[in-house]
Amino acid sequence: MTKNKTERRAARVRRAIRTAANGRSRLSVFRSSKHIYAQVIDDAGGRTLAAASTLDKDLRTKLKTGADSEAAAEVGKLVAERAIAAGVKDVVFDRGRYLFHGRVKALADGAREGGLNF
C-alpha cells in the first residue's frame, strides 16, 4: 500500500522523534480546520498522561474560535499545566505531519510558556 505525502512525512517525523526521545514523553499535536488537540503520551507505557483541546469546556467559553493561533497558545498552556500536574516536565515535540508554523508553533510556544521543556 502506498502512502501519500502527508503520511510519509508523519512517519518520518515520528521515526526521528523515537530516536531522539531518550525515554521522554511525546507532546503530540493534531490540527483540524476548526480545532486543535494536544496530548502528552508515554510511548513506553502506551498511555496518555495529559490532554487538552479547544473543545474543553473552560476553553470553549473563553475563546472566540478554536481555529486560530490564540486558541492554540491557550491549548499549549493548558496541556503544559496538566502535564506538570501529572509529573511530566520534559517532553519531545511531535508535530506529526504539520509544518512547524502558525497554529502548531503557537501551541509549542504556549506549552513552553506553561513550563514544559523541549
Beta strands, then each sheet from edge to edge (+ up, - down):
strand 1: 25-31
strand 2: 36-42
strand 3: 47-53
strand 4: 91-94
sheet 1: 3+ 2- 1+ 4+
end
